[in-house]
Amino acid sequence: MATPTILKKPSTFYDIFTRKPDADKINTHYCPGCGHGKLHKLIAEAIEDFGIQDRVIIINPVGCSVFLYYYFDTGHIQVAHGRAPAVATGIKRVHPHSIVISYQGDGDLAAIGGNEILHAANRGEHITVFFVNNAIYGMTGGQMAPTTLPGMKTTTTPRGRNIHNEGYPLRMAELIATLEAPVYVERVALTDAKNMAKARKAVRKAIQIQIENKGFAFVEALSACPTGWGMNPPDAEKWINEVMTKYFPLGVFKDISDKVEPVKFEKKILTPEEIKKAIGIDGETIVGVKKYQRNRIAEKYKNPKIKVAGFGGQGILLLGLVLAQAGMLEEYHVSWLPSYGPEMRGGTANCHVNISETEIASPLVSIPTVLIAMNRPSLEKFEPTVKPGGVIFYDNSLIDIEPSRKDVEIVPVPATKIADDLGSTKAANMVMIGAYIGYTGILTKESIFDALDLTVKRKELNEINRKAIEAGIKFVV
């Protein structure tokens, strides 16, 4: 008797979607009848069957396609609107043995990203692109997309798309197929069983072409958006089959995969000396010449993931940048990721800093081991995110409450008052740097001072900056 086949979720998906807010209440982000879930399943199954899960890096841009990040247990990079092909190009060239998938919607790929996709295809980049065409901007309110059909009503074409006013819809599969470099271009529909079987085959072929190092593969998938279209799911699928496919016919538009020779990729591993030479570091620079004696650090303070937060104008980003620069001088792996609101001064600002003895997988610090809070809103917002056993530094000359956590170390520093006593309130950020390195020993005062010379444009300010750093060290030692 044959062993029965057990149908289960592909291992490419997370067992539990813990990244998603309210994961215990809702299964996925997608509306009933949405085609994204169907395409996710086809891609996940292909990745599992090919045994390439540990090699896959998926590029998630803006739109409903960004949600893929919550479900796939693979590498991910989220990018700006329309820039997925450009980022995919960089990732593939740096990691040629990875399998890079660009997953995009029509508003992203065909509108703001139109230039990116055409040039990536024209160069014949060795990436796989899955293009979800639902003829509308699904996430942002149902506006007209480059693929909206003539006469189709959207929030920005309430009387229907007028070709004399808005032009014709773009047929992206046909457009890309006219280029010489693409190896495989096909359009499928995520509707009935017959079309899903064809879509499954197309997904696998597009990924297989990259596995075989043959070049650029593009699969356009017609997908339902019942919410945006104002239809129920069955009617939406029927509309794709009966209406949408007339303007966007299904089929293979180009396939030269049997005629293309695989490209042999060789990844060159550079030595530290070769890297320094390649980026122009010479004997006159501090990096690579001056050797810093690292401090002996308690285990709990090693490899910090730092969140620095406060108001714009407090030098939040500079604080993080100096830490990252000093870490690089001491030959740590470092990253610095800024984040601020639309108001450059007076608005909210924070930055993410990693200082690590090993390679850094992501610059994002979601669960910091160190929080440096320069104002009350930042303390209230980020205190709950600090990892148990972490450290919270806060400016208690500006923040009139104390952290409530009992499972972290609390270090109050009157940074603004100390800076004011030194004659420059703006140096409070430097006081915090001193307090942090003095308390943990993660970086030396020498590397911090040299980092100032490399990062601060107005060199005349560094005299007061050094005094503020020393004052911060003195306060906690």
Buried (B, 14 or more C-beta within 10 A) or exposed (E): EEEEEEEEEBEBBBEEBEEBEEBEEEEBBBBEBBBBBBBBBBBBBBBBEBEBBEBBBBBBBBBBBBBBBBBBBBBBBBBEBBBBBBBBBBBBEEBBEBBBBBBBBBBBBBBBBBEBBBBBBBBBBBBBBBBBBBBBBBBEEBBBBBBBBBEBBBEBBEEBBEEEEBEEBBBBBBBBBEBEBBBBBBBBBBBEEEBBEBBBBBBBBBBBBBBBBBBBBBBBBBBBBBBBBEBEBEBBBBBBBEEBBEBBEBEBBBBBBEEBEEEEEEEEEEEEEEEBEEEEBEEEEBBBEEEBEBBEBEEEBBBBBBBBBBBBEBBBBBBBBBBBBBBBBBBBBBBBBBBBEEEEEEEBBBBBBBBBEEEBEBBBBEEBBBBBBBBBBBBBBBBEEBBEEBBBBBBBBBBEEEBEBEEBBBBBBBBBBBBBEBEBBBBBBBBBBBBBBBBBBBBBBBBBBBBBEBBBEEEEBBEBBBBBBBBBBEBBE
